[in-house]
Amino acid sequence: MDSYDAKENLLNLEIELSKLRKHKKSKLENQKHIAIVLEAVEENFEDISTTTVTHYMISLLSLLDESLDSGTKEITDLTMANSAMYLLDIVFKYASPVILREKFIDLLAKIGPCITDEKTDAPLLKASIGTLENLLKSQDLKTWVNKDNLQLNPLRGLNAILELCLDSRPKVRRRALEAIEGILSVVPLGTKEGVSEHVASKKIIDYGINALKTVSSNSGKNDKETANMQIQLCKLFEIIVVTNQYPADKLEVLINILLKLCKSNENNLFLISNIFGLFTKIFTNDSIDIEQILKSVLSLKPSLNDELLASNWCDLISKGCITLSKKNDLNFFLTDFLQIFITLKNFLTSENSKIVNRCFVSLTNLIENSLNQSFMVTEDMNIEGEIEQIIESLGNELLDMLSSINYSRAIPEVLNIVALVLNKISLKSDKKVYVDILKQVGEWRTNAETTTVENVAEIELVLGAYLKNLGTDKVLQVLPLNLSKKTMNNGPGRAWFFPLMRQYTRYTELSIFVNELMPVLELFNEKMENSPKESMERKIFETIVDQIWHCLPSFCYLPKDLTLSFNDQFAGDLCNVLYSNVELRPTICHALRNLVDSNKTEVEDLIYKDLFYPDEVLSSNLEYLKRTKVSNMLSVLFNLFSQTHPTKRHFLLTTIECYLNIATEDDINKTFNNVCSMLKTELDKESTLKNNKEDSPAATLMDIIVTMIKYLPEASFTILFSIFNITIKMKHQTIQKKSYRIISKISEIPNGKQAIAQFIDGLEGVMIEEYSNLLTNARASRLQALETVIDLLPNDHMHFIVNIMTELVLSTRDVNEKTRELSFSILIKVTDMFLNNKDGLYILDFQKLPGIDSNERVTVNFNNLLELMSAGMIGDSQHMVSATVTAFSCIFYEYKDAIIKSEFNAQVWEIYETVELYLDSNSKEIVKSCIGFVKVIVLSYPVEDCRPKIPGLLPKLLKWSNEHTGHFKSKVKHIIERLMRRFGENFIEQNFPESDKKLFTNIRKLRNRSKRDAEKEDNEVKEENVNSKSNRFMSAYDDVLNDSDSDLDDDAEFQEFDEQGNKKKTNNSKKQYLTESKEQPLDLLDSKTLQHISSSMPRKTKGKRQQQFEYDLDGKVVIQKNDKQEENDDPLGSLPSGINAYLDAVKQGPVRGQRNRLKFKKGTRSGDNDDFDDDDESAGDKKLLRSREMLKNKIGKKRPQKFKSNRKL
């Protein structure tokens, strides 16, 4: 039996019904009526203790009965029927299937009249279809079979839905099709296991086929109506196919009908498009055998220039081929691939570019999915012969396409297809027909050097595919370079090949570079030396030489003849170039790395891997390099490394690591011993300490040693620690830095940490002793080494932490960011050890501390750490005090949760009181750290603990509120604002000093203003959304009239105030005005009316001015000279115009003020003044402006309200 969870379904029903209850106040009557009916139904459930879905169903069915006539079953109340059926559609989704099966006949009898009645409208039909769908989905196989021949059965309801699929109303049709899809997607209960076919699917198919035949036979009277019904039937069949309910035995009948429709309705493009859409659904369904269908569709070949039919046809064939190839790719390739390719390629000759593009996409999909590379390496001789024959025939077709004038418009597409085929057939491209294609395409590219040839990019794509698949050696046999002394007279030169070789050459012979390209290099080097330095010829020769050398990494990528071609002579030539030509060093090093890396990584993109590159070949190549070349190559690389500046030798370092990775242990030891002896010689020289540069010989040797650590055996660790002990004492920045880096590198290798643990006592002593000799540049490397030692520190070596604590604290205020981050990281680790030492693991031995005569051994805790760090609070230097406070801030912030719950909370407040005293210090460095510490404490620790400290803290903080240096002003303001949010404005105001009340008032106003601005922005967004909906179809003139103010508004402005006495901002930005004169009323029908619309209120003229113009009998303007007129008067000033309105808007509009905010002039400052000069302002206005500016500048810019992490304290 099918399981039914009553509670879950009731909960889901409640979720849907809750959305309907909101429509009780809706302006739409249908929505409002549904909500009222739902409320009335639920009022009847007040006396019921537990409401179920069945209660809803019974109540709504009774309402549905009331809307029908009891005798005739005709609809008497359409509104009530609509609402009841709409709610039943929802309720039936969550009703019990058992009840729906038992009461099927009664429920169908109640739903039926709502479908068959003449008064039924579309909304009622849609709801009735949904209700009937849920009812039919719940029926079992016995009910569907109807052995008792009941009159009311599921097939009768299904027929009603099928008839509605052809209804004239689109929404009804769509809902009926959705119902059919829902019914077919649920297999009736009682169906045998493994059977996915619905019992009603054949009935639906028969109905659709019969209806399609009937409609097609009656065509001619109303072709438009007939076509629409045919389209709807196609959509019905699409649903059957999508749900996998179409039987194979009836598929051929449907295909024949559809093909006949296509032939008889060639002019109805929309119908044919829907038919092809149905074919696409069929072809993409893997459960349908479409081989015969595909052949039928292939026979229905459309015209080459019919855009709609040809495009859809090509797409359809492509999808069918993909489906067939997924089932049996080899069989499809051997039987149908070539024929379909020949059929599709003809559409590339179309004059329509869209058809050509769609055909190109179809051919690409056909080749991608049908031409599998695994066919090329088959071991079956019979199949291999057929495959080669098909590939050869395919090559003939491609050659014909490249040679025929019919495909001239589609040459780019043809070239892309050729490249794709070459990438698929790989080494099979050595057949004669493909060589002919190579010759033709190569000739086109050669001609491009002298004449204008189109599609050069596609041509190079094809040539690159030949280089990649056929092989560089065979391509050069067909298209020789003709650039050496021996071959330069044999034909045109092909220097354009070099960039293609660099990009596409892989898995080839290195001898090609040695025998073919090296002679070309010699020739062009001679020509370059004989050419003038600044001549164009020399630059061309240099470019060619550079391109040839850039091909070397590609030839070195897994070459087939590594052991033969990479001999001592060629390796020596490369080393000579490395020494002589600095610019080519990165390229040659890249080639040397490729020789090693390509033999170490697995070959994935080559189908002939097992034939050419088995694992034995790769291992033998590496063994050859390891045995014959690594030692000498490392010597050369080390020499180059020492000659190159540190900022430009990263590629050398990478190459050295690559060869160290494959070197033998004897070679590594030999090289390491040589480097150590050279380092000892350099360190013994007196000039080493004087040459304090990064590229000094000793520093370079230290770099090499650090690089080799990763590959050294364990026996060399003793030598490394000896080097560390010697170099750490040297007053050389780079050497000292590299010395500390030795410890960090040793910890990164296997067994390295064990080696450090063995020498931990000596390392501790050396690091403590050499702290006084530490140079600035080496501090970060030293801290990294200290972190490594602390991680490996034994439990009873806490004296080491005590000795380095001063260094850790001071490093928190270092200039270098990396140093600060490392110091904070170490402090956190140390704090974790002291704070979580509940088991007594970490022990401090006083005997190992300098200056203490005691044999006591104590277990450390967090209190010991605080006492140890507190010593820095009474340090002699300001820097030490500042660093100590910063260290406390880091610890107290990172472990605030653990400290608050522990017994160490009291010590925190003792330290807080000490830090608070330092706020009165005159040292800005100390105060800056103290402000950060105070911020951490008062904003992170409990409110009840912090509240008593606030009255004493505020005066000390406000002492620095007027200090601009070091951002003290903004820091103090930010802390006070955070305090107001945490402790309340009233509490802060009560404890705020009277002398600084202005600051408090300013902060409160800014807070209130930001709140108002936020609310204002939200309201404006809401208003804009409403206005955009209501005024969307208004004209510009109607928009102006609706937005303009009434004539009751006067010129006077009224300033409003809020409850706290702050001025409210007035928003007149949306007001618009009409400018007109009494002598010339505004003509609203004139095209220039919009010029008289102003965003600002026009000025009133103080007196009546005389008319400036007179007109003669012909209507021409007569200008009379007026001696009394001032020179600066504007003769057009009295006339209303768009220009004057714009000028008025600019003069009276907003200006940008502080913090880029808009300000509007008001009162006397915005009267009739025509400019913003200060001379026109009164003395009172100037004083008011000055006082406001001073008040704004008192606090400064508002900083973002966020708390910095410990690393930024």
PEDA-V89688 format. One record per residue. N is the residue number from 1. RES is the residue in one small letter. PSI is psi in whole degrees, -180 to 180 (none if undefined). Layout:
# PEDA-V89688
N:RES:PSI  N:RES:PSI
This chain:
# PEDA-V89688
1:m:150  2:d:136  3:s:145  4:y:119  5:d:105  6:a:-40  7:k:-44  8:e:-42  9:n:-36  10:l:-38  11:l:-43  12:n:-38  13:l:-41  14:e:-37  15:i:-42  16:e:-39  17:l:-30  18:s:-29  19:k:-29  20:l:-29  21:r:-24  22:k:-17  23:h:12  24:k:-31  25:k:20  26:s:150  27:k:-14  28:l:125  29:e:-38  30:n:-42  31:q:-42  32:k:-41  33:h:-39  34:i:-43  35:a:-38  36:i:-43  37:v:-41  38:l:-41  39:e:-41  40:a:-39  41:v:-41  42:e:-22  43:e:-28  44:n:-13  45:f:6  46:e:-33  47:d:-6  48:i:130  49:s:-44  50:t:115  51:t:139  52:t:173  53:v:-31  54:t:-36  55:h:-44  56:y:-43  57:m:-43  58:i:-45  59:s:-42  60:l:-36  61:l:-36  62:s:-38  63:l:-37  64:l:-39  65:d:-36  66:e:-28  67:s:-3  68:l:151  69:d:133  70:s:-27  71:g:-56  72:t:-12  73:k:27  74:e:154  75:i:124  76:t:-30  77:d:95  78:l:-37  79:t:-45  80:m:-39  81:a:-41  82:n:-49  83:s:-43  84:a:-43  85:m:-34  86:y:-43  87:l:-34  88:l:-35  89:d:-38  90:i:-43  91:v:-37  92:f:-23  93:k:-32  94:y:9  95:a:159  96:s:128  97:p:-30  98:v:-45  99:i:-40  100:l:-30  101:r:-42  102:e:-38  103:k:28  104:f:-47  105:i:-43  106:d:-42  107:l:-40  108:l:-35  109:a:-30  110:k:-33  111:i:-32  112:g:-48  113:p:-29  114:c:-16  115:i:-38  116:t:-17  117:d:145  118:e:-26  119:k:-9  120:t:130  121:d:-180  122:a:-46  123:p:-41  124:l:-37  125:l:-44  126:k:-46  127:a:-38  128:s:-39  129:i:-44  130:g:-41  131:t:-43  132:l:-34  133:e:-49  134:n:-33  135:l:-44  136:l:-33  137:k:-23  138:s:-9  139:q:150  140:d:178  141:l:-36  142:k:-40  143:t:-39  144:w:-39  145:v:-37  146:n:61  147:k:-25  148:d:0  149:n:48  150:l:147  151:q:-41  152:l:104  153:n:168  154:p:-33  155:l:-30  156:r:-42  157:g:-36  158:l:-39  159:n:-36  160:a:-41  161:i:-38  162:l:-40  163:e:-34  164:l:-16  165:c:-20  166:l:17  167:d:155  168:s:-16  169:r:124  170:p:-43  171:k:-35  172:v:-45  173:r:-46  174:r:-41  175:r:-35  176:a:-41  177:l:-40  178:e:-37  179:a:-41  180:i:-42  181:e:-42  182:g:-39  183:i:-44  184:l:-23  185:s:-11  186:v:115  187:v:131  188:p:149  189:l:134  190:g:-8  191:t:145  192:k:149  193:e:139  194:g:-12  195:v:117  196:s:-2  197:e:133  198:h:143  199:v:-24  200:a:0  201:s:-41  202:k:-37  203:k:-42  204:i:-41  205:i:-43  206:d:-42  207:y:-44  208:g:-42  209:i:-44  210:n:-41  211:a:-37  212:l:-40  213:k:-44  214:t:-45  215:v:-41  216:s:-35  217:s:-25  218:n:8  219:s:145  220:g:-38  221:k:-51  222:n:87  223:d:-34  224:k:-45  225:e:-39  226:t:-44  227:a:-39  228:n:-41  229:m:-38  230:q:-39  231:i:-42  232:q:-37  233:l:-36  234:c:-40  235:k:-35  236:l:-44  237:f:-33  238:e:-43  239:i:-40  240:i:-40  241:v:-42  242:v:-37  243:t:7  244:n:39  245:q:7  246:y:121  247:p:148  248:a:-30  249:d:-18  250:k:6  251:l:-37  252:e:-37  253:v:-44  254:l:-41  255:i:-42  256:n:-41  257:i:-43  258:l:-38  259:l:-38  260:k:-39  261:l:-40  262:c:-40  263:k:-37  264:s:-12  265:n:53  266:e:-28  267:n:-15  268:n:88  269:l:-34  270:f:-41  271:l:-45  272:i:-36  273:s:-40  274:n:-36  275:i:-44  276:f:-31  277:g:-39  278:l:-42  279:f:-39  280:t:-42  281:k:-39  282:i:-43  283:f:-27  284:t:3  285:n:115  286:d:-20  287:s:-2  288:i:135  289:d:111  290:i:12  291:e:-47  292:q:-35  293:i:-41  294:l:-40  295:k:-36  296:s:-42  297:v:-34  298:l:-33  299:s:-20  300:l:64  301:k:122  302:p:179  303:s:151  304:l:-20  305:n:8  306:d:102  307:e:-50  308:l:-50  309:l:-47  310:a:-41  311:s:-48  312:n:-37  313:w:-46  314:c:-43  315:d:-39  316:l:-45  317:i:-40  318:s:-44  319:k:-37  320:g:-40  321:c:-39  322:i:-43  323:t:-43  324:l:-40  325:s:-28  326:k:-33  327:k:-49  328:n:90  329:d:-40  330:l:-44  331:n:-42  332:f:-40  333:f:-40  334:l:-28  335:t:-45  336:d:-16  337:f:-52  338:l:-41  339:q:-44  340:i:-37  341:f:-44  342:i:-38  343:t:-43  344:l:-33  345:k:-24  346:n:-25  347:f:-11  348:l:-14  349:t:0  350:s:152  351:e:-11  352:n:122  353:s:-33  354:k:-38  355:i:-40  356:v:-43  357:n:-42  358:r:-38  359:c:-40  360:f:-43  361:v:-41  362:s:-43  363:l:-38  364:t:-46  365:n:-38  366:l:-46  367:i:-41  368:e:-40  369:n:-18  370:s:-32  371:l:93  372:n:138  373:q:-23  374:s:-22  375:f:-26  376:m:-18  377:v:25  378:t:150  379:e:-6  380:d:116  381:m:-37  382:n:-47  383:i:-36  384:e:-40  385:g:-42  386:e:-40  387:i:-45  388:e:-35  389:q:-43  390:i:-42  391:i:-39  392:e:-42  393:s:-39  394:l:-40  395:g:-39  396:n:-41  397:e:-41  398:l:-41  399:l:-38  400:d:-39  401:m:-37  402:l:-27  403:s:-27  404:s:142  405:i:-19  406:n:-26  407:y:18  408:s:-33  409:r:-22  410:a:25  411:i:-43  412:p:-42  413:e:-40  414:v:-41  415:l:-39  416:n:-37  417:i:-41  418:v:-45  419:a:-40  420:l:-43  421:v:-42  422:l:-40  423:n:-23  424:k:-41  425:i:-15  426:s:-120  427:l:-14  428:k:-5  429:s:8  430:d:4  431:k:159  432:k:-40  433:v:-36  434:y:-30  435:v:-37  436:d:-39  437:i:-41  438:l:-42  439:k:-44  440:q:-46  441:v:-39  442:g:-36  443:e:-40  444:w:-43  445:r:-34  446:t:-40  447:n:-23  448:a:-18  449:e:-24  450:t:-30  451:t:170  452:t:118  453:v:130  454:e:167  455:n:39  456:v:-38  457:a:-43  458:e:-36  459:i:-44  460:e:-29  461:l:-41  462:v:-45  463:l:-38  464:g:-38  465:a:-37  466:y:-44  467:l:-37  468:k:-37  469:n:-47  470:l:-33  471:g:141  472:t:-36  473:d:-43  474:k:-34  475:v:-41  476:l:-23  477:q:-36  478:v:-42  479:l:81  480:p:156  481:l:-39  482:n:44  483:l:-12  484:s:173  485:k:-34  486:k:-32  487:t:1  488:m:-18  489:n:3  490:n:-14  491:g:-175  492:p:144  493:g:149  494:r:64  495:a:-19  496:w:-9  497:f:-25  498:f:-47  499:p:-34  500:l:-39  501:m:-43  502:r:-35  503:q:-36  504:y:-13  505:t:126  506:r:154  507:y:45  508:t:-170  509:e:132  510:l:-22  511:s:-24  512:i:-44  513:f:-40  514:v:-44  515:n:-32  516:e:-44  517:l:-31  518:m:-41  519:p:-36  520:v:-39  521:l:-45  522:e:-42  523:l:-47  524:f:-26  525:n:-40  526:e:-45  527:k:-37  528:m:-38  529:e:-31  530:n:-6  531:s:152  532:p:151  533:k:-43  534:e:13  535:s:158  536:m:-35  537:e:-41  538:r:-40  539:k:-37  540:i:-44  541:f:-41  542:e:-40  543:t:-43  544:i:-44  545:v:-43  546:d:-41  547:q:-39  548:i:-45  549:w:-32  550:h:-12  551:c:-19  552:l:-45  553:p:-34  554:s:-39  555:f:-24  556:c:1  557:y:99  558:l:62  559:p:151  560:k:-28  561:d:45  562:l:-47  563:t:-20  564:l:-44  565:s:-34  566:f:68  567:n:-176  568:d:-35  569:q:-48  570:f:-40  571:a:-38  572:g:-41  573:d:-42  574:l:-40  575:c:-38  576:n:-40  577:v:-37  578:l:-41  579:y:-38  580:s:-35  581:n:105  582:v:-36  583:e:-25  584:l:-1  585:r:-45  586:p:-39  587:t:-46  588:i:-38  589:c:-36  590:h:-42  591:a:-42  592:l:-37  593:r:-38  594:n:-35  595:l:-36  596:v:-50  597:d:-39  598:s:-26  599:n:-12  600:k:-32  601:t:152  602:e:139  603:v:120  604:e:-27  605:d:23  606:l:120  607:i:-19  608:y:30  609:k:-48  610:d:-24  611:l:-44  612:f:-32  613:y:63  614:p:169  615:d:-29  616:e:-38  617:v:-42  618:l:-45  619:s:-36  620:s:-36  621:n:-46  622:l:-39  623:e:-37  624:y:-46  625:l:-42  626:k:-38  627:r:-33  628:t:-23  629:k:-24  630:v:-47  631:s:-50  632:n:-36  633:m:-37  634:l:-38  635:s:-44  636:v:-44  637:l:-39  638:f:-40  639:n:-44  640:l:-37  641:f:-40  642:s:-22  643:q:-9  644:t:145  645:h:145  646:p:-31  647:t:-8  648:k:21  649:r:25  650:h:-41  651:f:-33  652:l:-41  653:l:-41  654:t:-40  655:t:-40  656:i:-45  657:e:-37  658:c:-43  659:y:-29  660:l:-29  661:n:-28  662:i:-1  663:a:153  664:t:162  665:e:-35  666:d:-42  667:d:-40  668:i:-45  669:n:-41  670:k:-46  671:t:-41  672:f:-41  673:n:-40  674:n:-43  675:v:-40  676:c:-41  677:s:-39  678:m:-37  679:l:-41  680:k:-40  681:t:-42  682:e:-38  683:l:-28  684:d:-18  685:k:142  686:e:-26  687:s:-11  688:t:-44  689:l:-27  690:k:-33  691:n:82  692:n:49  693:k:162  694:e:-31  695:d:21  696:s:154  697:p:-42  698:a:-41  699:a:-38  700:t:-42  701:l:-36  702:m:-37  703:d:-44  704:i:-41  705:i:-44  706:v:-37  707:t:-37  708:m:-14  709:i:-38  710:k:-24  711:y:3  712:l:147  713:p:168  714:e:-26  715:a:-20  716:s:-4  717:f:-34  718:t:-41  719:i:-38  720:l:-43  721:f:-33  722:s:-43  723:i:-39  724:f:-44  725:n:-31  726:i:-49  727:t:-23  728:i:-20  729:k:-4  730:m:140  731:k:61  732:h:121  733:q:-53  734:t:-42  735:i:-43  736:q:-40  737:k:-45  738:k:-30  739:s:-47  740:y:-29  741:r:-20  742:i:-44  743:i:-44  744:s:-41  745:k:-37  746:i:-37  747:s:-16  748:e:-12  749:i:159  750:p:141  751:n:4  752:g:-40  753:k:-35  754:q:-37  755:a:-40  756:i:-39  757:a:-32  758:q:-36  759:f:21  760:i:-36  761:d:-45  762:g:-38  763:l:-41  764:e:-46  765:g:-43  766:v:-42  767:m:-36  768:i:-41  769:e:-38  770:e:11  771:y:-34  772:s:-24  773:n:7  774:l:133  775:l:158  776:t:-45  777:n:-21  778:a:1  779:r:-42  780:a:-43  781:s:-37  782:r:-43  783:l:-36  784:q:-40  785:a:-39  786:l:-40  787:e:-41  788:t:-44  789:v:-40  790:i:-36  791:d:-30  792:l:11  793:l:131  794:p:161  795:n:-26  796:d:21  797:h:36  798:m:-14  799:h:-27  800:f:-40  801:i:-39  802:v:-39  803:n:-29  804:i:3  805:m:-39  806:t:-43  807:e:-42  808:l:-42  809:v:-46  810:l:-31  811:s:-18  812:t:-15  813:r:24  814:d:157  815:v:-35  816:n:127  817:e:-39  818:k:-39  819:t:-43  820:r:-44  821:e:-42  822:l:-40  823:s:-42  824:f:-41  825:s:-43  826:i:-41  827:l:-40  828:i:-41  829:k:-45  830:v:-43  831:t:-39  832:d:-37  833:m:-43  834:f:-38  835:l:-35  836:n:26  837:n:55  838:k:-27  839:d:0  840:g:34  841:l:-38  842:y:126  843:i:139  844:l:123  845:d:109  846:f:-22  847:q:-26  848:k:1  849:l:136  850:p:138  851:g:8  852:i:119  853:d:86  854:s:142  855:n:15  856:e:143  857:r:120  858:v:155  859:t:128  860:v:153  861:n:-176  862:f:-30  863:n:-38  864:n:-38  865:l:-41  866:l:-41  867:e:-39  868:l:-43  869:m:-28  870:s:-20  871:a:-28  872:g:-16  873:m:-22  874:i:27  875:g:160  876:d:-32  877:s:151  878:q:-34  879:h:-39  880:m:-43  881:v:-45  882:s:-44  883:a:-37  884:t:-44  885:v:-41  886:t:-40  887:a:-42  888:f:-41  889:s:-43  890:c:-48  891:i:-47  892:f:-27  893:y:-43  894:e:-34  895:y:32  896:k:-39  897:d:-41  898:a:-36  899:i:-40  900:i:-36  901:k:-4  902:s:180  903:e:-2  904:f:6  905:n:-33  906:a:-38  907:q:-32  908:v:-43  909:w:-28  910:e:-43  911:i:-35  912:y:-43  913:e:-37  914:t:-44  915:v:-36  916:e:-33  917:l:-33  918:y:-10  919:l:-20  920:d:2  921:s:155  922:n:-4  923:s:119  924:k:-30  925:e:-43  926:i:-44  927:v:-36  928:k:-43  929:s:-37  930:c:-38  931:i:-41  932:g:-39  933:f:-46  934:v:-41  935:k:-42  936:v:-45  937:i:-55  938:v:-18  939:l:-9  940:s:-28  941:y:166  942:p:146  943:v:-40  944:e:-29  945:d:-32  946:c:-28  947:r:-42  948:p:-20  949:k:-16  950:i:-45  951:p:-38  952:g:-23  953:l:-38  954:l:-47  955:p:-36  956:k:-37  957:l:-43  958:l:-14  959:k:-28  960:w:13  961:s:-17  962:n:9  963:e:119  964:h:-26  965:t:136  966:g:19  967:h:30  968:f:-41  969:k:-50  970:s:-35  971:k:-46  972:v:-44  973:k:-41  974:h:-42  975:i:-43  976:i:-41  977:e:-40  978:r:-37  979:l:-39  980:m:-37  981:r:-33  982:r:-39  983:f:-5  984:g:146  985:e:-38  986:n:-44  987:f:-43  988:i:-39  989:e:-36  990:q:-33  991:n:7  992:f:133  993:p:144  994:e:-33  995:s:-20  996:d:23  997:k:-29  998:k:-38  999:l:-44  1000:f:-44  1001:t:-42  1002:n:-43  1003:i:-41  1004:r:-40  1005:k:-41  1006:l:-39  1007:r:-46  1008:n:-38  1009:r:-41  1010:s:-36  1011:k:-44  1012:r:-41  1013:d:-39  1014:a:-45  1015:e:-39  1016:k:-41  1017:e:-40  1018:d:-43  1019:n:-39  1020:e:-38  1021:v:-41  1022:k:-44  1023:e:-40  1024:e:-38  1025:n:-41  1026:v:-46  1027:n:-36  1028:s:-29  1029:k:-41  1030:s:-34  1031:n:20  1032:r:-31  1033:f:13  1034:m:151  1035:s:167  1036:a:-38  1037:y:-44  1038:d:-36  1039:d:-41  1040:v:-45  1041:l:-38  1042:n:-31  1043:d:-16  1044:s:152  1045:d:162  1046:s:170  1047:d:-5  1048:l:-16  1049:d:138  1050:d:177  1051:d:-24  1052:a:144  1053:e:140  1054:f:126  1055:q:126  1056:e:153  1057:f:149  1058:d:-172  1059:e:-28  1060:q:6  1061:g:7  1062:n:145  1063:k:135  1064:k:141  1065:k:133  1066:t:140  1067:n:93  1068:n:18  1069:s:-20  1070:k:-3  1071:k:143  1072:q:148  1073:y:155  1074:l:128  1075:t:124  1076:e:162  1077:s:158  1078:k:-31  1079:e:-33  1080:q:91  1081:p:152  1082:l:128  1083:d:109  1084:l:-16  1085:l:-5  1086:d:147  1087:s:-18  1088:k:16  1089:t:-37  1090:l:-19  1091:q:-19  1092:h:11  1093:i:126  1094:s:144  1095:s:-6  1096:s:155  1097:m:127  1098:p:149  1099:r:144  1100:k:134  1101:t:138  1102:k:-29  1103:g:163  1104:k:126  1105:r:152  1106:q:153  1107:q:134  1108:q:-22  1109:f:150  1110:e:157  1111:y:141  1112:d:-173  1113:l:-29  1114:d:-3  1115:g:9  1116:k:151  1117:v:133  1118:v:118  1119:i:120  1120:q:137  1121:k:133  1122:n:117  1123:d:-28  1124:k:-12  1125:q:133  1126:e:155  1127:e:-29  1128:n:-5  1129:d:144  1130:d:116  1131:p:-19  1132:l:10  1133:g:-31  1134:s:-13  1135:l:136  1136:p:134  1137:s:166  1138:g:-31  1139:i:-47  1140:n:-40  1141:a:-39  1142:y:-43  1143:l:-40  1144:d:-40  1145:a:-37  1146:v:-43  1147:k:-39  1148:q:2  1149:g:-176  1150:p:158  1151:v:156  1152:r:126  1153:g:-152  1154:q:144  1155:r:27  1156:n:33  1157:r:154  1158:l:136  1159:k:138  1160:f:136  1161:k:140  1162:k:166  1163:g:-135  1164:t:-23  1165:r:-13  1166:s:12  1167:g:-111  1168:d:15  1169:n:139  1170:d:-2  1171:d:-176  1172:f:23  1173:d:142  1174:d:-16  1175:d:-26  1176:d:-7  1177:e:151  1178:s:167  1179:a:-37  1180:g:-38  1181:d:-42  1182:k:-41  1183:k:-41  1184:l:-43  1185:l:-44  1186:r:-42  1187:s:-37  1188:r:-41  1189:e:-40  1190:m:-39  1191:l:-38  1192:k:-41  1193:n:-8  1194:k:-35  1195:i:-39  1196:g:-173  1197:k:146  1198:k:125  1199:r:155  1200:p:141  1201:q:83  1202:k:155  1203:f:134  1204:k:153  1205:s:178  1206:n:-26  1207:r:-16  1208:k:3  1209:l:none
